[in-house]
Amino acid sequence: MTVLQVVILVLVAGGGTAVVATRDPLRQAMMASFFGILLAILFFVLQAPDVALSEIVVGAVALPLMILLSLAKVRGGQR
C-alpha cells in the first residue's frame, strides 16, 4: 500500500465521520457531496476509474441534489 493510498483512506475516514457528525441537514448534504468526491478519488487511486466515474455521478451529484430538493420541499411546506 502506497503513501497516497493511506492518505486518501484517512481522508475518506475523516469525511465519513464529518458527514455523521454534522447536525444541520443542509451542511450534511454538502459534506455528503465532499465525501462522494473523496470516494471517487480513492477509487481512482485504487485503479478503478469506471467505479470512480459512477461514484462522481451518484455520490457527488445525484444524492446531494435529491437531499437538497427534499429539504426545499419540506421547508417550503412549513411556511
N, CA and C atoms as an extended XYZ file, in Angstrom:
237
Properties=species:S:1:pos:R:3:atomname:S:1:resname:S:1:resid:I:1 pbc="F F F"
N         0.857       -1.177        0.000 N   MET     1
C         0.000        0.000        0.000 CA  MET     1
C         0.900        1.236        0.000 C   MET     1
N         0.596        2.153       -0.898 N   THR     2
C         1.425        3.339       -1.033 CA  THR     2
C         0.996        4.416       -0.033 C   THR     2
N         1.833        5.416        0.074 N   VAL     3
C         1.547        6.532        0.977 CA  VAL     3
C         0.306        7.289        0.513 C   VAL     3
N         0.152        7.452       -0.805 N   LEU     4
C        -1.015        8.141       -1.349 CA  LEU     4
C        -2.306        7.412       -0.988 C   LEU     4
N        -2.312        6.100       -1.069 N   GLN     5
C        -3.486        5.319       -0.710 CA  GLN     5
C        -3.831        5.475        0.767 C   GLN     5
N        -2.815        5.485        1.609 N   VAL     6
C        -3.049        5.649        3.049 CA  VAL     6
C        -3.617        7.027        3.342 C   VAL     6
N        -3.077        8.049        2.696 N   VAL     7
C        -3.571        9.417        2.912 CA  VAL     7
C        -5.030        9.532        2.474 C   VAL     7
N        -5.361        8.985        1.311 N   ILE     8
C        -6.738        9.046        0.818 CA  ILE     8
C        -7.671        8.258        1.740 C   ILE     8
N        -7.234        7.100        2.221 N   LEU     9
C        -8.065        6.323        3.149 CA  LEU     9
C        -8.331        7.094        4.439 C   LEU     9
N        -7.340        7.793        4.945 N   VAL    10
C        -7.526        8.605        6.151 CA  VAL    10
C        -8.495        9.750        5.870 C   VAL    10
N        -8.369       10.383        4.705 N   LEU    11
C        -9.291       11.459        4.347 CA  LEU    11
C       -10.723       10.947        4.191 C   LEU    11
N       -10.884        9.770        3.605 N   VAL    12
C       -12.220        9.175        3.458 CA  VAL    12
C       -12.812        8.867        4.834 C   VAL    12
N       -11.999        8.331        5.733 N   ALA    13
C       -12.484        8.050        7.086 CA  ALA    13
C       -12.893        9.343        7.798 C   ALA    13
N       -12.100       10.385        7.643 N   GLY    14
C       -12.443       11.676        8.240 CA  GLY    14
C       -13.683       12.283        7.612 C   GLY    14
N       -13.824       12.141        6.293 N   GLY    15
C       -15.012       12.654        5.609 CA  GLY    15
C       -16.273       11.936        6.041 C   GLY    15
N       -16.213       10.619        6.190 N   GLY    16
C       -17.365        9.858        6.667 CA  GLY    16
C       -17.763       10.250        8.074 C   GLY    16
N       -16.774       10.462        8.916 N   THR    17
C       -17.044       10.910       10.278 CA  THR    17
C       -17.669       12.297       10.281 C   THR    17
N       -17.196       13.166        9.408 N   ALA    18
C       -17.748       14.524        9.326 CA  ALA    18
C       -19.201       14.511        8.866 C   ALA    18
N       -19.539       13.616        7.934 N   VAL    19
C       -20.928       13.524        7.479 CA  VAL    19
C       -21.833       13.098        8.622 C   VAL    19
N       -21.400       12.119        9.385 N   VAL    20
C       -22.209       11.616       10.503 CA  VAL    20
C       -22.293       12.641       11.625 C   VAL    20
N       -21.225       13.385       11.864 N   ALA    21
C       -21.191       14.331       12.980 CA  ALA    21
C       -21.928       15.639       12.697 C   ALA    21
N       -22.187       15.930       11.431 N   THR    22
C       -22.862       17.179       11.075 CA  THR    22
C       -24.341       17.075       11.409 C   THR    22
N       -24.872       18.083       12.100 N   ARG    23
C       -26.261       18.040       12.547 CA  ARG    23
C       -27.226       18.753       11.596 C   ARG    23
N       -26.794       19.801       10.934 N   ASP    24
C       -27.659       20.556       10.038 CA  ASP    24
C       -27.812       19.800        8.717 C   ASP    24
N       -29.047       19.524        8.275 N   PRO    25
C       -29.234       18.737        7.047 CA  PRO    25
C       -28.630       19.381        5.796 C   PRO    25
N       -28.654       20.701        5.707 N   LEU    26
C       -28.072       21.366        4.545 CA  LEU    26
C       -26.559       21.166        4.503 C   LEU    26
N       -25.924       21.362        5.623 N   ARG    27
C       -24.471       21.147        5.685 CA  ARG    27
C       -24.129       19.672        5.516 C   ARG    27
N       -25.005       18.794        6.008 N   GLN    28
C       -24.772       17.370        5.859 CA  GLN    28
C       -24.823       16.961        4.382 C   GLN    28
N       -25.717       17.569        3.613 N   ALA    29
C       -25.769       17.284        2.184 CA  ALA    29
C       -24.478       17.727        1.493 C   ALA    29
N       -23.955       18.870        1.891 N   MET    30
C       -22.702       19.348        1.306 CA  MET    30
C       -21.534       18.438        1.703 C   MET    30
N       -21.539       17.971        2.950 N   MET    31
C       -20.485       17.061        3.390 CA  MET    31
C       -20.600       15.713        2.677 C   MET    31
N       -21.820       15.278        2.397 N   ALA    32
C       -22.009       14.026        1.657 CA  ALA    32
C       -21.454       14.160        0.239 C   ALA    32
N       -21.615       15.330       -0.357 N   SER    33
C       -21.057       15.573       -1.684 CA  SER    33
C       -19.529       15.533       -1.639 C   SER    33
N       -18.951       16.166       -0.638 N   PHE    34
C       -17.497       16.149       -0.466 CA  PHE    34
C       -17.009       14.718       -0.224 C   PHE    34
N       -17.755       13.955        0.557 N   PHE    35
C       -17.413       12.558        0.825 CA  PHE    35
C       -17.464       11.734       -0.468 C   PHE    35
N       -18.447       12.008       -1.330 N   GLY    36
C       -18.528       11.314       -2.614 CA  GLY    36
C       -17.330       11.605       -3.496 C   GLY    36
N       -16.866       12.841       -3.467 N   ILE    37
C       -15.675       13.197       -4.243 CA  ILE    37
C       -14.445       12.482       -3.696 C   ILE    37
N       -14.337       12.416       -2.373 N   LEU    38
C       -13.212       11.694       -1.766 CA  LEU    38
C       -13.243       10.214       -2.141 C   LEU    38
N       -14.432        9.610       -2.137 N   LEU    39
C       -14.538        8.215       -2.535 CA  LEU    39
C       -14.152        8.021       -3.996 C   LEU    39
N       -14.546        8.957       -4.849 N   ALA    40
C       -14.179        8.864       -6.260 CA  ALA    40
C       -12.666        8.936       -6.428 C   ALA    40
N       -12.028        9.813       -5.668 N   ILE    41
C       -10.561        9.903       -5.722 CA  ILE    41
C        -9.932        8.601       -5.233 C   ILE    41
N       -10.503        8.036       -4.168 N   LEU    42
C        -9.987        6.759       -3.660 CA  LEU    42
C       -10.102        5.663       -4.713 C   LEU    42
N       -11.247        5.569       -5.369 N   PHE    43
C       -11.419        4.553       -6.400 CA  PHE    43
C       -10.460        4.773       -7.561 C   PHE    43
N       -10.215        6.024       -7.904 N   PHE    44
C        -9.271        6.321       -8.983 CA  PHE    44
C        -7.855        5.914       -8.592 C   PHE    44
N        -7.472        6.196       -7.349 N   VAL    45
C        -6.136        5.819       -6.874 CA  VAL    45
C        -5.995        4.297       -6.824 C   VAL    45
N        -7.083        3.602       -6.517 N   LEU    46
C        -7.058        2.138       -6.482 CA  LEU    46
C        -7.256        1.524       -7.866 C   LEU    46
N        -7.135        2.332       -8.914 N   GLN    47
C        -7.165        1.927      -10.313 CA  GLN    47
C        -8.506        1.325      -10.729 C   GLN    47
N        -9.590        1.989      -10.328 N   ALA    48
C       -10.932        1.611      -10.752 CA  ALA    48
C       -11.625        2.858      -11.307 C   ALA    48
N       -11.202        3.330      -12.483 N   PRO    49
C       -11.749        4.593      -12.992 CA  PRO    49
C       -13.233        4.516      -13.347 C   PRO    49
N       -13.723        3.341      -13.753 N   ASP    50
C       -15.143        3.224      -14.066 CA  ASP    50
C       -16.001        3.374      -12.816 C   ASP    50
N       -15.546        2.798      -11.725 N   VAL    51
C       -16.259        2.942      -10.447 CA  VAL    51
C       -16.156        4.383       -9.961 C   VAL    51
N       -15.020        5.029      -10.182 N   ALA    52
C       -14.844        6.419       -9.780 CA  ALA    52
C       -15.805        7.339      -10.528 C   ALA    52
N       -15.980        7.104      -11.823 N   LEU    53
C       -16.925        7.923      -12.588 CA  LEU    53
C       -18.353        7.717      -12.107 C   LEU    53
N       -18.711        6.485      -11.803 N   SER    54
C       -20.049        6.208      -11.275 CA  SER    54
C       -20.245        6.881       -9.928 C   SER    54
N       -19.218        6.871       -9.092 N   GLU    55
C       -19.305        7.495       -7.771 CA  GLU    55
C       -19.450        9.004       -7.886 C   GLU    55
N       -18.792        9.605       -8.854 N   ILE    56
C       -18.939       11.049       -9.055 CA  ILE    56
C       -20.379       11.387       -9.393 C   ILE    56
N       -20.965       10.602      -10.293 N   VAL    57
C       -22.345       10.879      -10.707 CA  VAL    57
C       -23.324       10.654       -9.560 C   VAL    57
N       -23.192        9.536       -8.872 N   VAL    58
C       -24.155        9.192       -7.829 CA  VAL    58
C       -23.832        9.890       -6.515 C   VAL    58
N       -22.611        9.720       -6.018 N   GLY    59
C       -22.269       10.197       -4.693 CA  GLY    59
C       -22.028       11.680       -4.571 C   GLY    59
N       -21.523       12.290       -5.627 N   ALA    60
C       -21.176       13.702       -5.538 CA  ALA    60
C       -22.215       14.617       -6.169 C   ALA    60
N       -23.112       14.059       -7.004 N   VAL    61
C       -24.082       14.913       -7.688 CA  VAL    61
C       -25.524       14.512       -7.364 C   VAL    61
N       -25.899       13.276       -7.675 N   ALA    62
C       -27.308       12.871       -7.584 CA  ALA    62
C       -27.818       12.824       -6.142 C   ALA    62
N       -27.089       12.178       -5.264 N   LEU    63
C       -27.549       12.056       -3.869 CA  LEU    63
C       -27.679       13.406       -3.175 C   LEU    63
N       -26.653       14.276       -3.199 N   PRO    64
C       -26.829       15.588       -2.565 CA  PRO    64
C       -27.932       16.421       -3.209 C   PRO    64
N       -28.099       16.290       -4.526 N   LEU    65
C       -29.165       17.024       -5.196 CA  LEU    65
C       -30.542       16.566       -4.709 C   LEU    65
N       -30.723       15.260       -4.557 N   MET    66
C       -32.005       14.748       -4.046 CA  MET    66
C       -32.245       15.206       -2.609 C   MET    66
N       -31.193       15.225       -1.801 N   ILE    67
C       -31.336       15.683       -0.416 CA  ILE    67
C       -31.718       17.164       -0.390 C   ILE    67
N       -31.046       17.976       -1.203 N   LEU    68
C       -31.347       19.413       -1.231 CA  LEU    68
C       -32.761       19.689       -1.741 C   LEU    68
N       -33.202       18.948       -2.753 N   LEU    69
C       -34.565       19.122       -3.246 CA  LEU    69
C       -35.593       18.706       -2.198 C   LEU    69
N       -35.308       17.641       -1.465 N   SER    70
C       -36.208       17.211       -0.392 CA  SER    70
C       -36.275       18.248        0.721 C   SER    70
N       -35.142       18.808        1.068 N   LEU    71
C       -35.121       19.854        2.102 CA  LEU    71
C       -35.903       21.077        1.657 C   LEU    71
N       -35.758       21.453        0.397 N   ALA    72
C       -36.505       22.610       -0.111 CA  ALA    72
C       -38.002       22.351       -0.078 C   ALA    72
N       -38.412       21.146       -0.413 N   LYS    73
C       -39.830       20.788       -0.412 CA  LYS    73
C       -40.376       20.793        1.017 C   LYS    73
N       -39.648       20.219        1.954 N   VAL    74
C       -40.101       20.166        3.351 CA  VAL    74
C       -40.129       21.550        3.967 C   VAL    74
N       -39.085       22.326        3.749 N   ARG    75
C       -39.028       23.665        4.334 CA  ARG    75
C       -40.024       24.616        3.657 C   ARG    75
N       -40.319       24.385        2.391 N   GLY    76
C       -41.295       25.205        1.692 CA  GLY    76
C       -42.707       24.949        2.187 C   GLY    76
N       -42.981       23.723        2.611 N   GLY    77
C       -44.305       23.395        3.121 CA  GLY    77
C       -44.568       23.910        4.526 C   GLY    77
N       -43.517       24.279        5.241 N   GLN    78
C       -43.671       24.765        6.611 CA  GLN    78
C       -44.074       26.216        6.650 C   GLN    78
N       -43.876       26.956        5.581 N   ARG    79
C       -44.151       28.397        5.590 CA  ARG    79
C       -45.566       28.690        5.223 C   ARG    79
